[in-house]
């Protein structure tokens, strides 16, 4: 089995898989939400770095635009992501 990263031993990876496999569904859902939130925060940090003068509203629009297809953004949020470029 290929390790998750260069600093994770196959044994440690196996223990992690067993812990996740045996975790209750509620814990798996909690971890999923935490991972999603972390991914969004990382994406937002990257947007802040790329657009340092952007205000919070613009950053939120850029975040939404990076997560959803253009047609969904227009339909759900009422703006065209192409206008942000």
C-alpha positions in Angstrom: 0.0 0.0 0.0 1.3 3.4 -1.0 1.8 5.7 2.0 -0.4 8.8 2.4 2.7 11.0 2.4 6.5 10.6 2.5 6.5 10.9 6.3 3.8 8.4 7.0 4.9 4.8 7.5 2.8 2.0 6.1 2.2 0.8 9.7 0.9 4.2 10.8 -1.2 4.5 7.7 -2.8 1.1 8.5 -3.6 2.2 12.0 -5.2 5.3 10.7 -7.3 3.3 8.2 -8.4 0.9 11.0 -9.4 3.9 13.2 -11.4 5.4 10.4 -13.0 2.1 9.4 -14.1 1.5 13.0 -15.3 5.0 13.7 -19.0 5.6 14.1 -20.8 7.3 11.2 -21.3 10.5 13.2 -17.5 10.8 13.6 -16.9 10.2 9.9 -19.5 13.0 9.1 -17.8 15.3 11.6 -14.4 14.7 10.0 -15.9 15.3 6.6 -17.3 18.6 7.6 -14.0 19.6 9.2 -12.1 18.7 6.1 -14.5 20.6 3.9 -14.1 23.7 6.2 -10.3 23.4 6.1 -10.3 23.2 2.3 -12.5 26.3 2.1 -10.2 28.2 4.5 -7.2 27.2 2.5 -8.9 28.3 -0.8 -9.8 31.6 0.8 -6.3 32.1 2.0 -5.0 31.5 -1.5 -7.5 34.0 -2.9 -6.5 36.6 -0.3 -2.9 36.1 -1.4 -3.8 36.4 -5.1 -6.1 39.4 -4.6 -4.7 41.3 -1.6 -6.8 44.4 -2.2 -10.1 42.5 -2.5 -12.8 43.2 0.1 -14.5 40.3 1.9 -17.6 40.4 -0.5 -15.3 40.0 -3.5 -13.4 37.2 -1.9 -16.6 35.4 -1.1 -17.7 35.7 -4.7 -14.4 34.4 -5.9 -14.7 31.5 -3.4 -18.2 30.6 -4.6 -17.0 30.9 -8.2 -14.2 28.5 -7.6 -16.5 25.9 -6.1 -19.5 25.9 -8.4 -20.1 25.9 -12.2 -20.7 29.3 -13.8 -24.4 28.5 -14.5 -25.0 27.5 -10.9 -23.4 30.7 -9.6 -25.5 32.8 -11.9 -28.7 31.0 -11.0 -28.1 30.7 -7.2 -26.2 33.9 -6.5 -27.2 36.3 -9.3 -23.7 37.2 -10.6 -21.5 36.1 -13.4 -18.1 34.9 -12.3 -16.7 36.0 -15.6 -17.1 39.6 -14.4 -14.6 39.0 -11.6 -11.6 38.5 -13.9 
